[in-house]
Amino acid sequence: MVKAIAAFAFSLGAVASVAVLSLPTSDATAHQHQTVPAAYTPETQPPRPLLASNHLPLQPVSWADLEASTPFASLLGIEDQFWDRNAPTAAASHDRQMLLTAIDHSLRYLRTSAAASAYRQYPVPGVTLNRVRRSLERFRQLVLTAQSPTELRSAVIQEFDVYQSVGRDGQGTVAFTGYFEPTYAASRTPTPEYRYPLYRVPANLNRWPRPHPTRAQLEGIDGLQGSQNQLRGLELVWLRDRFEAFLVQVQGSARLQLTDGSTMTVGVAGHTDYPYVGVGRELVNAGKFRLEDLSLPVLIQYFQDNPADLNAYLPRNNRFVFFRETAGAPATGSLGLPVTAERSIATDKSLMPPGALALIQTQIPYANAQGQLESRLVSRYVLDQDTGGAIRGAGRVDLFMGTGALAGDRAGLINATGQLYYLLLRN
């Protein structure tokens, strides 16, 4: 989204996504993948070949090298329920449609002047607007016609070249996190219960002198002083929980259940000129948590138990985000198009090809039979459709997990390494 993405273990906290979290058993996972062993760590993977070092974010690699080097090769593109052709289920049909929808969103973007401008400046040889668009059109056709995961996999290997992100270490190691569109209670008017505003963008924001006011200068250390300064009269809606209001700024959009029974959707309209600072990381630096123990649920619980620390840590993120009503529109990415749950990723758009077809290999939480979240190794086709303030460099990916509490629980637990590949038709 056009947002300060949280990358919860890297951004919010050390974070976004294996702790186990109890959940309602109504969340039926659409795909059955291998469960990650309790002792699994990224370090248990076999060494990966060093990618060519020419300072480009993507490097062409061969399918043969990938087959030999990645422990996830057998999962390449296999989505069990997606391919349940003989006994189709509602979940399988929905998942297939979600992938096709995400592809169509990217194709729409790739026909715009914004895409033409972006690809005129793209630095990786061979990655062109025309090639990216043709690749998506062909892949969409394969999704509609392939009769099995093996058939799709064979067609992709035969027809597509693969480019791998060099990652954060030159060997393809990418840190994955998750983000979501939260759903919170809110009020159109302030009350003793609903006290923490989201704000409209100031009409003269582009004329504010720099440096911009800090978060503390705008809303006060306690988050309640916005009516005393240049934010007065810009209140859009009020939330009852200060950390929830902060998380809306982190996520960049929200679906709000109002006290009058209606629903309001909001999205980013602007922000102050500061880099994003993750409060989770600040808590880790202060010795409150170990990096590997931090997740969004843990962070929420910490501030519930220590509300006074909100005054100490939230003002450390000076990036202040403004909102507008979006009239029920779905969560929207930086390309100006809707993002799709588990099919849209956010990357650094100064490095990665916007709208392109990608393949990720990492760990994602799913509910088990007992309704608990546990991470599983997955390989998923995704579309690169978003970016964010905390997503910088070739070694960062944020996966959009959807809307609501369960999506938030899952996003908050994504904190794993993996690989990122882009698939392009052979010229």
PAKEDREN-972935 format. One record per residue (C-alpha): chain; x, y, z. Coordinates in steps of 0.02 Angstrom, whole numbers. Example, Ala and Ser with C-alpha at 12.3 -4.5 7.8 and 13.67 -1.06 7.14 Angstrom:
<pts>
ch, c1, c2, c3
A, 615, -225, 390
A, 684, -53, 357
</pts>
This chain:
<pts>
ch, c1, c2, c3
A, 0, 0, 0
A, 54, 181, -12
A, 97, 165, 170
A, 230, 149, 302
A, 230, -39, 294
A, 268, -121, 462
A, 371, -269, 420
A, 321, -321, 596
A, 479, -414, 651
A, 588, -290, 560
A, 482, -135, 567
A, 364, -144, 712
A, 477, -240, 815
A, 619, -314, 754
A, 484, -376, 620
A, 295, -446, 477
A, 306, -663, 498
A, 356, -993, 753
A, 254, -944, 893
A, 87, -1034, 908
A, -70, -932, 932
A, -243, -1004, 972
A, -372, -961, 840
A, -549, -1007, 794
A, -551, -1167, 695
A, -661, -1088, 561
A, -508, -1031, 464
A, -487, -1172, 339
A, -319, -1160, 253
A, -330, -1173, 66
A, -164, -1262, 44
A, -84, -1407, 133
A, 105, -1387, 135
A, 242, -1467, 235
A, 242, -1410, 418
A, 404, -1329, 475
A, 494, -1436, 604
A, 512, -1353, 773
A, 700, -1352, 756
A, 699, -1277, 582
A, 801, -1119, 558
A, 860, -1036, 399
A, 1036, -1090, 445
A, 987, -1273, 418
A, 968, -1243, 232
A, 1111, -1304, 123
A, 1232, -1171, 60
A, 1169, -1075, -90
A, 1284, -1031, -235
A, 1347, -853, -230
A, 1258, -748, -360
A, 1355, -645, -484
A, 1409, -483, -403
A, 1384, -338, -522
A, 1281, -229, -406
A, 1115, -263, -494
A, 967, -314, -384
A, 919, -463, -494
A, 1030, -594, -571
A, 982, -726, -701
A, 1000, -902, -633
A, 970, -1071, -712
A, 829, -1188, -665
A, 958, -1328, -649
A, 1057, -1230, -518
A, 897, -1193, -422
A, 846, -1375, -423
A, 1015, -1421, -350
A, 1028, -1281, -222
A, 858, -1243, -147
A, 775, -1358, -20
A, 604, -1300, -80
A, 624, -1355, -261
A, 494, -1492, -245
A, 365, -1362, -193
A, 394, -1251, -344
A, 226, -1177, -386
A, 125, -1319, -311
A, -35, -1260, -227
A, -129, -1419, -176
A, -308, -1357, -169
A, -279, -1241, -315
A, -252, -1395, -422
A, -393, -1502, -355
A, -467, -1522, -529
A, -552, -1689, -498
A, -641, -1634, -341
A, -651, -1444, -348
A, -689, -1354, -186
A, -747, -1179, -148
A, -578, -1143, -70
A, -484, -1203, -225
A, -594, -1102, -341
A, -575, -948, -233
A, -385, -964, -225
A, -371, -984, -412
A, -481, -832, -440
A, -376, -730, -318
A, -220, -769, -418
A, -306, -723, -581
A, -372, -562, -503
A, -199, -512, -446
A, -130, -548, -620
A, -266, -441, -699
A, -226, -297, -581
A, -43, -303, -635
A, -90, -311, -818
A, -198, -157, -795
A, -52, -65, -718
A, 69, -122, -853
A, -37, -35, -985
A, -20, 136, -900
A, 98, 281, -933
A, 161, 262, -753
A, 222, 87, -795
A, 304, 148, -955
A, 397, 280, -856
A, 451, 157, -721
A, 522, 32, -845
A, 615, 163, -946
A, 724, 184, -791
A, 733, 1, -737
A, 917, -49, -721
A, 919, -238, -752
A, 956, -282, -934
A, 820, -387, -1015
A, 684, -337, -891
A, 572, -228, -999
A, 392, -173, -991
A, 345, -272, -1145
A, 427, -431, -1080
A, 348, -416, -907
A, 176, -390, -986
A, 194, -535, -1108
A, 254, -647, -967
A, 98, -611, -865
A, -17, -638, -1012
A, 62, -807, -1048
A, 65, -860, -866
A, -120, -816, -849
A, -156, -929, -997
A, -58, -1070, -917
A, -153, -1051, -752
A, -316, -1070, -847
A, -264, -1219, -952
A, -137, -1323, -854
A, -215, -1482, -784
A, -92, -1515, -643
A, 47, -1432, -544
A, 172, -1539, -637
A, 106, -1476, -805
A, 116, -1295, -749
A, 289, -1319, -676
A, 353, -1400, -836
A, 281, -1260, -942
A, 357, -1126, -832
A, 530, -1207, -836
A, 519, -1232, -1024
A, 455, -1058, -1069
A, 518, -940, -933
A, 687, -876, -876
A, 710, -849, -691
A, 793, -700, -608
A, 837, -707, -423
A, 848, -562, -302
A, 1026, -549, -237
A, 951, -526, -65
A, 1033, -441, 80
A, 1194, -542, 70
A, 1228, -567, -116
A, 1175, -749, -97
A, 988, -726, -118
A, 937, -719, 66
A, 778, -616, 82
A, 690, -567, 244
A, 501, -591, 234
A, 371, -502, 339
A, 183, -480, 324
A, 59, -337, 326
A, -130, -324, 327
A, -280, -209, 326
A, -341, -196, 506
A, -522, -186, 560
A, -552, -78, 714
A, -695, 4, 806
A, -708, 192, 781
A, -822, 343, 800
A, -859, 491, 688
A, -862, 601, 842
A, -746, 607, 994
A, -811, 531, 1156
A, -730, 485, 1322
A, -705, 311, 1248
A, -652, 360, 1071
A, -511, 485, 1094
A, -371, 449, 970
A, -394, 530, 798
A, -340, 488, 624
A, -311, 649, 527
A, -347, 715, 354
A, -200, 780, 254
A, -167, 967, 280
A, -205, 1065, 123
A, -37, 1153, 135
A, 69, 1002, 180
A, 181, 1027, 29
A, 220, 1202, 95
A, 263, 1151, 273
A, 440, 1207, 315
A, 569, 1069, 336
A, 609, 982, 442
A, 426, 941, 467
A, 357, 939, 644
A, 393, 777, 736
A, 258, 656, 791
A, 269, 723, 968
A, 252, 902, 907
A, 99, 857, 803
A, -1, 747, 922
A, 89, 766, 1089
A, 182, 636, 1189
A, 14, 561, 1241
A, -64, 565, 1067
A, -204, 682, 1122
A, -138, 857, 1084
A, -171, 869, 898
A, -313, 993, 923
A, -189, 1116, 998
A, -86, 1142, 839
A, -92, 1132, 649
A, -193, 970, 655
A, -343, 1057, 732
A, -499, 1030, 627
A, -418, 891, 524
A, -486, 749, 630
A, -565, 617, 518
A, -618, 483, 642
A, -578, 432, 820
A, -518, 263, 886
A, -525, 203, 1065
A, -353, 125, 1072
A, -197, 229, 1042
A, -93, 84, 980
A, -229, 36, 856
A, -226, 213, 787
A, -38, 199, 772
A, -52, 31, 682
A, -170, 108, 554
A, -29, 231, 515
A, 93, 86, 502
A, -20, -18, 389
A, -81, 128, 284
A, -264, 79, 272
A, -403, 13, 382
A, -584, -43, 383
A, -672, 43, 529
A, -832, -18, 611
A, -917, 142, 668
A, -1025, 164, 821
A, -1174, 213, 711
A, -1169, 41, 629
A, -1088, 96, 467
A, -917, 54, 399
A, -781, 176, 347
A, -628, 132, 246
A, -475, 243, 249
A, -313, 250, 152
A, -155, 354, 151
A, -169, 532, 86
A, 5, 593, 133
A, 140, 588, 266
A, 276, 693, 343
A, 453, 686, 278
A, 535, 567, 401
A, 598, 389, 383
A, 497, 251, 465
A, 561, 194, 635
A, 495, 28, 701
A, 442, 34, 883
A, 472, -152, 898
A, 652, -127, 848
A, 663, 11, 979
A, 598, -109, 1112
A, 727, -237, 1060
A, 864, -106, 1070
A, 804, -62, 1244
A, 819, -244, 1299
A, 632, -273, 1320
A, 631, -419, 1197
A, 746, -526, 1097
A, 726, -500, 911
A, 677, -681, 880
A, 539, -673, 1012
A, 450, -522, 943
A, 285, -530, 847
A, 136, -415, 831
A, 32, -509, 962
A, 178, -497, 1083
A, 196, -312, 1047
A, 10, -279, 1073
A, 12, -374, 1237
A, 166, -277, 1295
A, 81, -109, 1272
A, -78, -172, 1354
A, 26, -221, 1505
A, 135, -64, 1499
A, 26, 78, 1431
A, 143, 213, 1497
A, 275, 150, 1375
A, 167, 208, 1230
A, 223, 385, 1275
A, 404, 330, 1271
A, 409, 227, 1112
A, 276, 285, 988
A, 349, 462, 973
A, 513, 384, 914
A, 430, 355, 745
A, 421, 533, 680
A, 339, 482, 516
A, 159, 544, 534
A, 29, 478, 410
A, -130, 567, 352
A, -287, 484, 284
A, -437, 502, 172
A, -599, 406, 160
A, -595, 278, 20
A, -783, 241, 5
A, -767, 55, 36
A, -623, 29, -86
A, -510, -120, -53
A, -335, -97, 14
A, -231, -16, -123
A, -47, -36, -162
A, 81, 89, -222
A, 36, 51, -403
A, -136, 125, -372
A, -224, -44, -385
A, -300, -162, -255
A, -184, -283, -168
A, -237, -465, -154
A, -221, -572, 2
A, -70, -689, -7
A, -42, -641, -190
A, 28, -463, -176
A, 200, -421, -113
A, 285, -257, -70
A, 466, -229, -118
A, 585, -85, -143
A, 521, -13, -306
A, 687, 74, -342
A, 757, -102, -365
A, 618, -225, -408
A, 507, -230, -565
A, 334, -159, -528
A, 185, -269, -571
A, 295, -417, -617
A, 262, -602, -588
A, 365, -671, -445
A, 387, -831, -348
A, 423, -829, -162
A, 488, -970, -54
A, 472, -940, 133
A, 370, -984, 287
A, 190, -926, 310
A, 76, -963, 461
A, -79, -1069, 434
A, -205, -1135, 560
A, -187, -1318, 606
A, -328, -1436, 654
A, -327, -1367, 830
A, -348, -1188, 769
A, -170, -1140, 810
A, -56, -1047, 691
A, 101, -1137, 637
A, 221, -1093, 497
A, 237, -1200, 342
A, 362, -1196, 202
A, 275, -1129, 49
A, 310, -1085, -131
A, 186, -960, -203
A, 164, -863, -363
A, 139, -680, -318
A, 131, -510, -402
A, 245, -366, -354
A, 117, -229, -324
A, 167, -124, -174
A, 306, -41, -75
A, 327, 40, 95
A, 431, 149, 209
A, 512, 0, 295
A, 544, -100, 137
A, 718, -55, 77
A, 849, -151, -19
A, 850, -312, -118
A, 832, -418, 38
A, 658, -367, 96
A, 484, -427, 49
A, 318, -390, 136
A, 173, -507, 95
A, -4, -440, 104
A, -110, -557, 210
A, -284, -481, 191
A, -408, -390, 302
A, -458, -414, 483
A, -400, -494, 644
A, -346, -663, 577
A, -248, -581, 436
A, -165, -473, 567
A, -123, -622, 676
A, -44, -711, 529
A, 47, -557, 465
A, 117, -523, 637
A, 196, -695, 644
A, 285, -689, 476
A, 468, -668, 516
A, 573, -783, 408
A, 704, -787, 273
A, 677, -858, 101
A, 703, -822, -82
A, 625, -707, -211
A, 622, -747, -398
A, 548, -659, -549
A, 486, -758, -699
A, 504, -687, -875
A, 464, -766, -1043
A, 616, -812, -1143
A, 645, -685, -1280
</pts>
